[in-house]
Amino acid sequence: MESKRAHSIERKLPHRVNDYTAIFAEFKDLAEKYKCQSFGEGSPGYNPPDFLKQELIKAVDEGFNQYVRPSGNPLLVNKIAEIYGKRLNRNLNSMTEVLVSNGANACIFVLMQALINEGEEVVAFEPYFPPYLEHIEYAKAQYRTVPLELNEMGEWIFRPELLRQALNSKTKILLLNNAHNPTGKLFTRKELEEISKILDEFPNVIVLCDEVYEFLTYDNNEHLLFANIGNNYNRTLSIFSGGKLFCATGWKIGWTIGPAELLRNAHVISNTIYYTLNSPGQVAFARSLDTIEQPGFKEGLTYRQFMKQEFQNVRDYMYTELKDHMDIPIKPLHSQSGYFMMADISECKDIIPKQYLESHDYEEDKNSKVNRNRVFMEDGRIPLDLAVSRWLALERGVITMPGSLFYYGNSRYKSDNYLRLAICKGMNISKLGIEKLQRKALQAAKKLI
């Protein structure tokens, strides 16, 4: 029999643990309850390539199923050092300058724990990938943000003077996400050089460069490794995702490349936290990293070229449909890279029901088990993008993500005028989602025929 005393115990749990998963939980709940098509989560709608799956089976059959080196199987780290060494124009030591982790997100966690002392500061561009904040808080660091702002040409830019103002003697890390989630921004060479110039004034700052979408650029845009700009390698830890690269996000394999001095503690922490990693998956990745660059995957293209074309086709389709064939004012913004695009919904305020704008209890089902993001803008109102996302889920059966949830608390830079939509679902799934969004527009068109 359960003790009554157990129910009266009040345990003091760490205050630094905030639940960022609540941001996504509401929309996962809505998707399940209302059978929605999801443009929310960045889970690709593609399977890994056959050559990778074959290498995985082969690795299992060959016995790569047990514990392996905590910092990465030598087969994989050697191949990473070979490939990225060419891109970085240096001979990488695969044992000390490469660290494999349980996905890119885990790379960031381990590096934060390895580099930060309590009370030091981390600077990042805002909006940002929500787990960043939790990684920073778990390391007992302070968070400062620099806004990305939309200019008249529809480009996300930053003001160098605001970056300089955010940096100080306590700054330990600049967290740079390029290509950027959620905006799809690619930082230009001029911008990266400007950032480098500012960092020269703060020589103790280490740059964590989250570059998980570096292979997925659109419109002939070029991704530039921050570590390749000037002498940045000596202060930069570059983070990559094998899961993103191979459309195998559930395999959870990512890696960090950087100076041995900056990675030393991270190797120790990885041993403590993971002890080992996905053994057959690492072998499959190691044997497939060359294959993705070989012509003839499909339509005479390499795997990398083909996937870039696939993603860009979906992006172009969604952009055109949202721009030209909607009965509600969702105005898409151009994405230069990655899994996502943003859309301006600032003109939706006058067309959605008041229940979404005035209350977090927006469902008719008063016994609903759906998690709620009970957040407000600084002026006390419910964020417009949150209201619109809920409305689209219930009324159109489509999940989108509110852009305001990608900002820090009550940040003075927070905007509720944008939604984030995933463009990684593949054409068939994307068409189903767009058709749901267009439901009323399609019905009206049919009546005219």
N, C-alpha and C positions, 0 to 999 in steps of 0.2 A: 504494500500500500504506500502511495506517495506521501511523504511527510508534508504537513501543513506549513511547517517552518520553512520549507524550501521556497514557498511562495512569498514569504515575508522578507527574504534576503535581498538587500539592495547592493548590487555589485557596482563598483566604480570602474567602468570600462574606459579605455583611452579616448580622450576627447578629440584626438587628432584624426580618428577614423570617421570620415564622412562617406556616405554611400553614393558615389557617382553613378552606380548602376541604376539608381532610381530615375535618372534622366531617361534611360532607355526602357526601363521596366514598364512605364505607363503605355508606351506605344507597342511594346511586345504584347501586353495584355489586350490592348485594343485590337491589334491584328488578329489575335486568336479569337476573341469574342465576336468580332464583326466580320470575320473571314476576309480581311483586307489584303490587298496586294501591297507589298512593302517596298517603298523607296527609302526606307529608314536606315537599316544597318548596312555596313559596307561588306557584306558577304557576297562574293562573286557568284554569278549564275552560270559559271563554267566549271567543268570538271578539269582536273589536272590532265596534261597531255598523256597520250598512251605511252610514249617512251619513258616518262617518269614512273608511271604505274608499273610498267614492266621491270624497271630497275628496282622498284620497291620489293616486288615479289622475288626477284633474283637475290636481293640483299637478305631477305628473310630466309630463303632456301639455303643461302651460303652460311647462315649462322650468325648474322649480325643482329642478335636479339637480346644481348645481355648488357650489363653496365659498360659504359665507355668513358673515356676521358671527360671530366666535367666541363672543361672549357671548349670541347668540340672534338669530334673524331678527327684524327690526323688526316684522313682522306679528304674531309671537307675543308678543314682549315688550310691545308696545303693548296687546294684548288682555289679557295677564296684569295689566298695570298698571291697566287699566280695571276688570276684574272684582274683583281683590283690593283695589284702592283703595277700592271701595265697602264691602267687608267690614271694612277697616281704618280707615274714616272719614278718609282722607287722600288727597291727590293724589300719586300715586307718579310719580317720574321713571323712565320705562321704560328709559332708557339707563344709568342709574347705580344704581337701586334694584332692578333685576331682573337676574338672571343665569341663563341657561339652560345646563344641563350635560348630559353623556351619562348621564342617569338620576339619580335622587335619591342613589344610593350614591356616584356621582361628585361630586355636589354636596358631600357630607360630606368626601370626600377633599380636594377643592380648598380648602374652607374651613379644614380643619385645617392644610394647608400654608401657607395665606395668613395665618393668625392666630397660630400657635404659635411660640414661641422654644424652643430646646432646654432641657429641664429644667423647663418649666412643666407644670402639671397640668390634667387633664381629669377631671371628676366625672360619673358616669352612674348611673342606677338599674339594679339587677341583679335578675333576669336581663336580658340585653341581646341585641340583634342582633349576632352574632359579628363581622362585619366592622368594627364600631366599634373593636375592640381593635387591629386591624391599621392602621386609619387613624391612630390615636393613636401607635402605635409608629413608623410611617413618619415622623411629624412629630417624633420623638424627644422625646415628652412622657411624663409619668408618669400612671398611671391610678389613680383612686380610685373606689370604688363605694359606693352606698347601697342597702340591700336593700328590695325590695318583699316584704311578708309577707302571708300569707293570714290574715284574721281569722275569727272564729266564724261570720260571716254569708257566708263564701265570697267576700269582697271583698279585692282586693289593695290594700294601704295602705302608706304609708311613715311613718316616725317623723321629724318635723321636727328633733328634736335630733340625729339621726344625720346628716342633711343638713348641718346647721350645723357639726357636728364634722368633716365631710369637706372643708369649704371652708377656705381659708387664703390668705395673701398670695401664694402661688405659683399659685393656681387661675386659669387663663385662661378655661376653658370649662366650662359646665354643658351636658351633652348630654341633652336632654329628648325622649323619644319618646312622643308622644301623638297618636293611640291607640298603645298599647304592644304591641310584639312582643317576646316571645312570649305574654304573658298575656292580651291583648285588653282591658286596662284602659283606661278613659277617666279622665283626671284631672278631678276636680270643680272648680267655681269656687273653693270653699273651699280646696282643695289648691293650686291655681294662685296664689291670693292669698297663701297661706302661704309658698310658694316665693318669690314676689316680695318679700315682707316680709323673708325671710332674706337674699335677694340685695342688698337695700338696705344691708346691713351689709358687703357686699363689692362696691363700685361698679365695680371693674375687671373683673368677671366678665362674659363674653359668653355668651349663651344660643344654642346651636344647637338649634332645635326641629324635630325630624323628625316631620312631620305628614302622611305619605304616605297615611294611612287616614282623613283628616279628613272625607271624604265618605261614609264607610261606618259609620254608627252604628246601633245596634239598640235596640229597646224604647223608642223616643222619647227616647233619651239624646241630649244635645246636645254636639257638639264645640265647644270654645272655643279660639280662637286665643290663645296665650300673649301674643303681641305686642299684643293688644287689652286686656290687663289693666293698668290704671294707665298708667305711662309706659314700659312694657316695650319698646315698639317701638324705642326708642333703644339697647337693648342686645340685641336679638333678631334672629337670622337664621332665617327660617321656610322650611322645605324641603318641597317638594311633588313628586308624581309624576304626570306625564301618563300614563305606562304603566299605573299602578294605576287611575287614574280611568277610562281608556278600555278596560281589559282588553287592553292592547297592550304588555305588559312588554318584549317583544323589540324594540320601537322605540327604547327607551332615550332618553327625553326627560324630564328633570325640571327644576325651577327653584327658585331661592332668591330670597326677597324680604327686604329689610332696608335699613338706612341706608347711604348711599353711602360713608361713611367706612369702614364695616366690610367692604364688598364691593370696595373699590378694588383691593387686591392680588389678590383672587380673579379679577377680570376679566383681569389680566395673566397669572396662572398658567393660566387656561383657554385663553388664546391660545397659550401655550407647549405645553400638553399635547394639546389637541384640534385647534387651528387652525380646525376647522369641525365642524359637527354634522349630524345627520340633517336634510337640507334639506327634502325633500318632506313628511316627517313633521311638521316644525314648522309648515308652512303648513296641513296638514290639521288639526292641533290648533287653530291659531289660528282657523280657520273653523268649528270644531265646538264651541268652548267655550260659545258662546251656545245652540247646538242642544240641549245636554244638559239645559237648563232649560225646554225647550218642551214643553207637554203633547201627548199623542197619540203618544208613542213606541210604547207597547203598553198595552192595557187602560186607556187614558185617562191614563196616568202619564207623567211625564217620564222620560228615560233614567236620570237619577240616582235617582229614586224607584223605578223598576222594578228596578234592580240592587240597591238596598238591600233590597228585598222578596225578591228571589231569594236573596241571601246569608243573610238572616235565616231564610228557610224551610229552607235547608240546615242552618244552625246548630241550629234547633229540632228538626229531624228527627234529626240526629246526637246531640244531647243526650238526647232521649227514648229512642232506641234503646240508647245506651250505658248509660243509667241503669236502664232497665227490662227490657231483653231480652238480657242478656249472661250467659254462663256463667262468665265471669272478672271479678274485681272491678276494672273500669275505671270510675272515678267522675268523670263530666264536671263541669267548672266553667263557670259562665256567662261568656261572652265578650260584652263591651259594644260591641266595634268590631273592624273589621279582618278579616284573612284567617285567623285562627287561634283555636283554643280549647285550653285545658289540661285535663288529666285526671289525677286522683290514682290512682296505681297502688301505693300503699304496702302494700296487702293482697295483692299478687301474689307476695310473696317465697316463700311456702310452697307455691306451686302450679307454679312453673316448674322444669324440670329443672336439676340442679346444674351441668351443664356450662356453662350460661350465667352462673351466679353465680361460678364458680370459675376460669374461664379465658377469655382473649381468643381462644383457638383453639377456638371452639365448634362449628365445622362438622365433619361427618364426613369431608368432602373435605379431606384433609391437604395437597393441592396447590392449594388454593384461591388465586385471585388477588385476592380481595376485600380492599380496604384495611381496616385495623383502627384504631379509636380506642383506643389502648392507654393508657387513663387510669384513674386510681384515686381513690377518695375519700381523705380525710386519714388514715383509719384503715387504709388499705391494701387495702380490698375493692373489687371491681368495682362501679361504680354500679348500683343496682337498676334505674333507668330504662333504662340502656344494655342491661342483660341482658334486660329485658322487651321492648325494641324489637327486639333481635336474635331473640328467641323468636317474637314476633309475625310477623316477616318470614319466618322459616323454617317455622313451624308453621301460620300462618294466611294467609300470603301478603299481608300488609299492612305498608306502611312507615309508621312514626311517628318522631318525633324526640325523643330523650331531653332532658328539660329541663335536666339538669346540664351539658350541653354549651353552655348559654347563660350560664354563670357564668365568672368570671375565675379561671383557674388553680386554686389551692387556696384559694379564697375561704372565709373562715369562715362565709359566709352560704350556701354551696352546698347545694342540696337535690337529692336523687336520687329524689324521690317523685312526679315529674310527667312526663307526656308532652305534647308539643305536636302537635296534629292540625290539618291544613289544612281549612278549611271553604269554600274558594274553588273547588272542583272542579266545581260544578254538581250538581244533584240526581241525575242518572243515574249519574255516576261515583261520587258519594258513596254511593249505595245499593249499588253493586257492592262497594265497600270495606267497608261495614258488614256486608253479607251474608257476606263472607269472615271478618270478625272473629267473626261469630255462628255460624260453621259448626257447631260441636258443639252449640250450643243449638238450632239449627234441626233438626239430626238427631235430637236427643232429643225435640223436639216432634212430629216426624213419627211416631216410634215410638208415641206416645201416642194418635195418631189411629186 
